[in-house]
């Protein structure tokens, strides 16, 4: 298995000194005290990382995680010794003045060369040993219950993610690890910053490991005894027992940079939604940032006309800032795709650094479709979600990949919603969405009464709610048209409130509480008795929906049946 | 709370009941909420969502018995206001008398006034705090001016805290705090007698456990 060494790793990379000990990944490191469950010959031809024993990570892990700093130090030293090196290899070519005093001259003149070399050797050995140890001590395992990671040399840490609490599994391949053939996998569970990170896995193992972890989490046993043939019972029944993974992965390994971001075998092509580059660029340019930029430009033209040439000093940098912002946000969403795989919805994007998240069924707590007034002529919409396992700051900063469709038309939106919500069909949703947005009076929404115009003068005609198919829908906003869809089975609580002004007009506001995220679902100024009806109806429906919800082990009943 | 000075809004359905002769044709079309995605016949928006009868303006659920918090909590609450107000008053007096800083009353005066008004409304406000244990969820309400009504399914409760401050402890009261996966739920039930609080907690933990599903 020495040919597993990823291309591009120089042979002297620390950590690869452990080459001979790496292949038997499946042997328990024995700290767990568990008997080895599977003799090697019984295993399928692939290594199985989900056999419940401790495995090591990619050998380049210490280098990728902390060793970059050391490379920088080496680079710094080389840059400082450049003149001396030039003098050594090309005598007379450099302007190195050997009379100048520096530590190297001192060492040379006092005959400490041997000592200095020894010191250097010791330091190098220590560093390599440290890397090797940290690689040896950094192990993970996947059992039927949890994903666990142990790391640290002196201070050991042990993190555990319970499988039935998994909210999603993301795989990131930043550019440098990608060159090394490594990938970062993040198993997020409910709770603030409670994710378990597997940094770094072999890139080719990552996708399979994720599928296996999610299959285990779905309640389907990979196998009884820990031997792991391919699961034959997937939620969608698409997995065949003989997996072409080996050949596919080898090809992928070679062509990784050329390969499409989404493996075409992973999802039925009709379920895939993509974004064309033109639409992506157009939607980025038509953002509120551009409006701001235009205002800036007008201000600048005025000040130039008035002879205030210093205004260029702030205008040019801000244009540069905007251009870099635009290009980075376009680059980030390039090769976007969302598709239904056997273990959940997979959202992937990125050109050089790729990233993809898989969300198992029933992990989405709220969905919001929104459209700014600038996008309206183009019928462009954006879809965001709330999911558990996101820290509050990350949710505030828009991190954590909560935008699952950066831009798309209404039929794309309906397709995406069909993927991420259970039990709704794209056609029905498309009809409902277009009527909700275009002719609210004719939609099935229960709208705010006319007296709401005193409080909500522009949007009152477009404020309303609907409850059906286990979903609560809130429609609001004029400049920013918004529609929130909340799966009742995952709503935390519902509140109605009324301030003195609202009471004067017999109005009230409703708000549905979900886990923290970019969406806060609220409905301003609806009739107060209507709000009470909403309250009663939704609180009843939420209880019913969560009583029949089985998404924490979403495929279990498929096995029982 | 009635508003006799407020004329009935002409576009309200109540107006139809008050003056049934005025627009009788509209009466049979009063709303039955339909939300099954089927387009409804076009009807004037203003007739939908209006009260079907002479509905009270305040948010309250029909046929509901609210359980109140202990009246003793009024004393605890008032003591809290009193102590704060006394400290501010002393500080302001010191500023005035010892340092001759008259302007301090511009800051302390409004603060004391707010304390006074809040204290005066405390009995009313505390009477407005109520909860209900229904079959599958907990209802909570509070507020007079700003009313709030929350429903939490039992299965959604992640944990339940009992807090006891020094003054509340002297009166044998405790505060129950309900935590769900959402930070916005925000249910705090102050002023429960300790035994009731503990019983309630044990009951809620038991029902939450029996109804728990995923997150």
HADDOCK unambig.tbl for C-alpha pairs under 7 A between the chains (distance, minus, plus):
assign (segid A and resid 432 and name CA) (segid B and resid 37 and name CA) 6.55 0.50 0.50
assign (segid A and resid 441 and name CA) (segid B and resid 42 and name CA) 6.94 0.50 0.50
assign (segid A and resid 442 and name CA) (segid B and resid 39 and name CA) 5.24 0.50 0.50
assign (segid A and resid 442 and name CA) (segid B and resid 40 and name CA) 5.79 0.50 0.50
assign (segid A and resid 442 and name CA) (segid B and resid 42 and name CA) 6.37 0.50 0.50
assign (segid A and resid 443 and name CA) (segid B and resid 37 and name CA) 6.81 0.50 0.50
assign (segid A and resid 443 and name CA) (segid B and resid 39 and name CA) 5.14 0.50 0.50
assign (segid A and resid 443 and name CA) (segid B and resid 40 and name CA) 6.87 0.50 0.50
assign (segid A and resid 444 and name CA) (segid B and resid 34 and name CA) 6.49 0.50 0.50
assign (segid A and resid 444 and name CA) (segid B and resid 35 and name CA) 5.00 0.50 0.50
assign (segid A and resid 444 and name CA) (segid B and resid 36 and name CA) 6.39 0.50 0.50
assign (segid A and resid 444 and name CA) (segid B and resid 37 and name CA) 4.62 0.50 0.50
assign (segid A and resid 444 and name CA) (segid B and resid 38 and name CA) 5.55 0.50 0.50
assign (segid A and resid 444 and name CA) (segid B and resid 39 and name CA) 5.37 0.50 0.50
assign (segid A and resid 444 and name CA) (segid B and resid 40 and name CA) 6.40 0.50 0.50
assign (segid A and resid 445 and name CA) (segid B and resid 35 and name CA) 6.01 0.50 0.50
assign (segid A and resid 446 and name CA) (segid B and resid 33 and name CA) 6.73 0.50 0.50
assign (segid A and resid 447 and name CA) (segid B and resid 49 and name CA) 6.87 0.50 0.50
assign (segid A and resid 448 and name CA) (segid B and resid 49 and name CA) 6.36 0.50 0.50
assign (segid A and resid 449 and name CA) (segid B and resid 45 and name CA) 6.28 0.50 0.50
assign (segid A and resid 449 and name CA) (segid B and resid 46 and name CA) 4.79 0.50 0.50
assign (segid A and resid 449 and name CA) (segid B and resid 47 and name CA) 6.91 0.50 0.50
assign (segid A and resid 449 and name CA) (segid B and resid 48 and name CA) 6.04 0.50 0.50
assign (segid A and resid 449 and name CA) (segid B and resid 49 and name CA) 5.52 0.50 0.50
assign (segid A and resid 449 and name CA) (segid B and resid 50 and name CA) 6.27 0.50 0.50
assign (segid A and resid 450 and name CA) (segid B and resid 45 and name CA) 6.51 0.50 0.50
assign (segid A and resid 450 and name CA) (segid B and resid 46 and name CA) 4.45 0.50 0.50
assign (segid A and resid 466 and name CA) (segid B and resid 35 and name CA) 5.08 0.50 0.50
assign (segid A and resid 467 and name CA) (segid B and resid 35 and name CA) 5.75 0.50 0.50
assign (segid A and resid 468 and name CA) (segid B and resid 35 and name CA) 6.42 0.50 0.50
assign (segid A and resid 468 and name CA) (segid B and resid 36 and name CA) 5.86 0.50 0.50
assign (segid A and resid 490 and name CA) (segid B and resid 215 and name CA) 6.55 0.50 0.50
assign (segid A and resid 492 and name CA) (segid B and resid 152 and name CA) 6.59 0.50 0.50
assign (segid A and resid 492 and name CA) (segid B and resid 156 and name CA) 5.89 0.50 0.50
assign (segid A and resid 492 and name CA) (segid B and resid 180 and name CA) 6.58 0.50 0.50
assign (segid A and resid 492 and name CA) (segid B and resid 181 and name CA) 6.70 0.50 0.50
assign (segid A and resid 492 and name CA) (segid B and resid 182 and name CA) 6.27 0.50 0.50
assign (segid A and resid 493 and name CA) (segid B and resid 150 and name CA) 6.86 0.50 0.50
assign (segid A and resid 493 and name CA) (segid B and resid 151 and name CA) 5.58 0.50 0.50
assign (segid A and resid 493 and name CA) (segid B and resid 152 and name CA) 4.60 0.50 0.50
assign (segid A and resid 493 and name CA) (segid B and resid 153 and name CA) 6.89 0.50 0.50
assign (segid A and resid 493 and name CA) (segid B and resid 185 and name CA) 6.34 0.50 0.50
assign (segid A and resid 494 and name CA) (segid B and resid 150 and name CA) 5.59 0.50 0.50
assign (segid A and resid 494 and name CA) (segid B and resid 151 and name CA) 5.43 0.50 0.50
assign (segid A and resid 494 and name CA) (segid B and resid 152 and name CA) 6.88 0.50 0.50
assign (segid A and resid 495 and name CA) (segid B and resid 148 and name CA) 6.75 0.50 0.50
assign (segid A and resid 495 and name CA) (segid B and resid 149 and name CA) 5.28 0.50 0.50
assign (segid A and resid 495 and name CA) (segid B and resid 150 and name CA) 4.15 0.50 0.50
assign (segid A and resid 495 and name CA) (segid B and resid 151 and name CA) 6.41 0.50 0.50
assign (segid A and resid 496 and name CA) (segid B and resid 148 and name CA) 5.80 0.50 0.50
assign (segid A and resid 496 and name CA) (segid B and resid 149 and name CA) 5.23 0.50 0.50
assign (segid A and resid 496 and name CA) (segid B and resid 150 and name CA) 6.60 0.50 0.50
assign (segid A and resid 497 and name CA) (segid B and resid 146 and name CA) 6.91 0.50 0.50
assign (segid A and resid 497 and name CA) (segid B and resid 147 and name CA) 5.26 0.50 0.50
assign (segid A and resid 497 and name CA) (segid B and resid 148 and name CA) 4.24 0.50 0.50
assign (segid A and resid 497 and name CA) (segid B and resid 149 and name CA) 6.17 0.50 0.50
assign (segid A and resid 498 and name CA) (segid B and resid 146 and name CA) 5.56 0.50 0.50
assign (segid A and resid 498 and name CA) (segid B and resid 147 and name CA) 5.10 0.50 0.50
assign (segid A and resid 498 and name CA) (segid B and resid 148 and name CA) 6.62 0.50 0.50
assign (segid A and resid 499 and name CA) (segid B and resid 145 and name CA) 5.92 0.50 0.50
assign (segid A and resid 499 and name CA) (segid B and resid 146 and name CA) 4.41 0.50 0.50
assign (segid A and resid 499 and name CA) (segid B and resid 147 and name CA) 6.44 0.50 0.50
assign (segid A and resid 500 and name CA) (segid B and resid 145 and name CA) 5.62 0.50 0.50
assign (segid A and resid 500 and name CA) (segid B and resid 146 and name CA) 6.56 0.50 0.50
assign (segid A and resid 503 and name CA) (segid B and resid 57 and name CA) 6.26 0.50 0.50
assign (segid A and resid 503 and name CA) (segid B and resid 58 and name CA) 6.91 0.50 0.50
assign (segid A and resid 506 and name CA) (segid B and resid 57 and name CA) 5.63 0.50 0.50
assign (segid A and resid 513 and name CA) (segid B and resid 182 and name CA) 6.01 0.50 0.50
assign (segid A and resid 513 and name CA) (segid B and resid 184 and name CA) 5.98 0.50 0.50
assign (segid A and resid 513 and name CA) (segid B and resid 185 and name CA) 6.17 0.50 0.50
assign (segid A and resid 514 and name CA) (segid B and resid 182 and name CA) 5.17 0.50 0.50
assign (segid A and resid 515 and name CA) (segid B and resid 181 and name CA) 5.56 0.50 0.50
assign (segid A and resid 515 and name CA) (segid B and resid 182 and name CA) 4.40 0.50 0.50
assign (segid A and resid 516 and name CA) (segid B and resid 182 and name CA) 6.17 0.50 0.50
assign (segid A and resid 516 and name CA) (segid B and resid 183 and name CA) 6.93 0.50 0.50
assign (segid A and resid 527 and name CA) (segid B and resid 49 and name CA) 5.58 0.50 0.50
assign (segid A and resid 527 and name CA) (segid B and resid 50 and name CA) 6.14 0.50 0.50
assign (segid A and resid 528 and name CA) (segid B and resid 59 and name CA) 6.89 0.50 0.50
assign (segid A and resid 529 and name CA) (segid B and resid 51 and name CA) 5.87 0.50 0.50
assign (segid A and resid 530 and name CA) (segid B and resid 49 and name CA) 5.39 0.50 0.50
assign (segid A and resid 539 and name CA) (segid B and resid 151 and name CA) 6.22 0.50 0.50
assign (segid A and resid 543 and name CA) (segid B and resid 136 and name CA) 6.51 0.50 0.50
assign (segid A and resid 543 and name CA) (segid B and resid 153 and name CA) 5.94 0.50 0.50
assign (segid A and resid 546 and name CA) (segid B and resid 213 and name CA) 6.86 0.50 0.50
assign (segid A and resid 551 and name CA) (segid B and resid 214 and name CA) 6.87 0.50 0.50
assign (segid A and resid 552 and name CA) (segid B and resid 214 and name CA) 5.01 0.50 0.50
